[in-house]
Amino acid sequence: MYKILIFFIAITSIATAQNKDITLDEIWNGTFRTERMNSLNSMNGDYYTLLNFNNYTRSTSIDKYSYETLEKVETIVDSKDLNELKYFESYTFNDNETKLILGVDSEPIYRHSSLGVFYIYDIASKSLKLIDSNKIQEPTFSPDSKKVAYAKNNNLFIKNLETNEVIQVTFDGKKNNIINGICDWVYEEEFAFVKAFEWSKDSKNLAFLRFDESEVPTYSMDIVGTGLYPTQQVFKYPKAGEKNAEVTLHIFNIDTAKTSKIDVGNYEYIPRIKWTNDANIVCVTTLNRHQNNLKLYFVNASNSSSKIILNEIDKAYIDINDNLTFLADNSFLWTSEKDGYNHIYHYTKEGVLKTQITKGNWEVTDFYGVNENTNTLYYQSVEDGSINRTIYSINLNGKDKKRLTNESGTNDASFSKNFNYFINTFSDANTPPIYTLYNGEGLQLKEILNNNQLLQQLANYKLSKKEFFTLKTPNGGFNAWILKPANFDANKKYPLFMTQYSGPGSQSVSNSWNSYNDYWYQMLAQQGYIIACVDGRGTGFKGADFKKITYKELGKYEVIDQIEVAQELAKQPYIDKNEIGIWGWSYGGFMATNCLLKGSEVFKMAIAVAPVTSWRFYDSIYTERYMQTPQENPSGYDNNSPLSYAGLLEGKFLLIHGSGDDNVHLQNTLRLKNAFIEANKQFDSEIYPDRTHGIYRGKNTRLHLYNKMTTFIKENLSEKENNLKQIKS
């Protein structure tokens, strides 16, 4: 790593002498794409697999590698050897790694969900078997590898791989009415999971969620497409304060072929189900509608009884994650913010707290697992500063903590199943991703992959250094970065363009390698702009109080902070206080709009992409987590809505949205446009037909979008000759 840093310093010194400018075409045609390891899957023992594509044979293969040597041990399957498949897109092993599920012809549904054609591949016999003649969802091996459960047409099915018999588990599935085993739109988006069924450890029971969304209000969008007439996309979408799907837990017993409905008390949501290491016990997570009262139930599948094993209550809300881990004795590890920071706790199988394993005024940001042979637990945290991520190990008793990665920046580990090795992905603001092999003790063994070629390429461009600092305002000190033109002259005044997201628990200021937007910011800096980003109150990784101060008031404190941030930055002699702009996407678009309306004396212009303009229009789970319902908190919704301040528009405003956005609906933008029209306020706008929330599908979509925004910035935020004065004069 030391050599790489020296190399980068040398490259940086050369780069200052280069004159090449970054272009939007280069950003969006992949010129600055990084090399990455694709679809790494840890195997039993000291091995891992990668999904590789062979340019010569035009085939895909699953190749097995040794962690110890990083050499390829064997090719498990190559599509060139399969008559039925010319390629495959995904793969999943069974528990004993004798079979694979291979996926092809993936068809997206929403952000995380998709349909596809799936096959069972037997590694020993090299035979391939189609699971179902139709496209299906989430095929999953039973632990004994004798069956596969999957969803089709809103129902659940189980296929016996030995007899080819298919059992239909549910029969009432119907679009926009009943869903079995797959999440509805709002669960998928806000609780971040799709597969709502799980096998018991002994393969005898299948627990699943049933969504009755018959009373959920429907949202529809016209899809222009390429035909003579548009079609409609119609789906159930519960907005804040509206009826949610009624979600219930069921267990299907393989031997009796009967389904039992399980009672887990009073709740609004079931955001997780997970079988414990006791084959009869499934753990069920429930939340109330305010999402501040979480319960873990242990449900006994043999008699359908349930008991509360843990109950956590928060004054604001509780976030859902996947860190619940059961040990061999069925005690469990759990992460919680109950002491003010996210930490790891160890509970007995009866739900009695044994140990708070991690402690301190810092956050655990990822939990990788535990090696029960050594009682060693592995996690990622911000102990090295909230803009960094570092890997640590610690004993189950909370002692013998050890830092496993030394570089300050963003470290992310992928551990072998036995925790003997991990592959670390490291980057920082100056270093593109480097993949390195470590042993479980934190000894760096060898480098696997780097992006030195990209660094050499970037040496030809006029690049600016991203400077990190803490910006102090009347309401606190905030993480920040600033990007100045490479030919920066402290005696000149420059226009300032601010970027932010600002949503609850988010982070925009991180010590990590460039995103596509970072290259855009470099391009703008080359053209004479100073770019800055500041994470104000409500953002993450600085403790629960800092994050949850925005509870019931989204858009209040965050807007105050961005306005004050702009005012503080404008005190610098090289920033033109009359030439300040701001932009954002989604929550960031909501923020940019409010900043321009409420901070007209500070901001000259703003760009909002796919913004929420009233939280009344957004989904129930996300919005109510932070705001409660509109019926309970009407002032919180309306006092911070851009719709309430349309008449304050003074600066230049560009409003952008995709008409096919199933997440933040076009309704948000159209209602804001109407409010501006009624207030007789002029603004600019662009609607991208059929594009979803990311506005990326289709030829040249992103290139067109960023050309549009860049032109708007140049026309409305620029250097003025009378401002380019020597400070001395």
Secondary structure by P-SEA (a helix, b strand, c coil): caaaaaaaaaaaaaaaaccccccaaaaaaccbbbbbbcccccccccbbbbbccccccccccbbbbbccccccccccccccccccccccccccccccccbbbbbccccccccccbbbbbbbbbccccbbbbccccccccccccccccccccccccbbbbbcccccccccccccccccccccccccccccccccccccccccccccccccccccccccbbbbbbbbccccbbbbbbbbbbcccccccccbbbbbbccccbbbbbbcccccccccccccccccbbbbbbbcccccbbbbbbcccccccccccbbbbbccccccccccccccccccccccccccccbbbbbccccccccccccccccccccccccccccccccccccccccccccccccccccccccccccccbbbbbbcccccbbbbbbbcccccbbbbbbccccccccccccaaaaaaaacccccccbbbbbbbcccbbbbbcccccccccccbbbbbbbbbbccccccccccccccaaaaaaaaaaaabbbbbbbbccccccccccccccccccccaaaaaaaaaaaaaaaccccccccbbbbccccaaaaaaaaaaaacccccccccccccccccccccccccccccccccccccccccccccccccccccbbbbbbbcccccccaaaaaaaaaaaaaaccccccccccccccccccccaaaaaaaaaaaaaaaacccccccccccccc
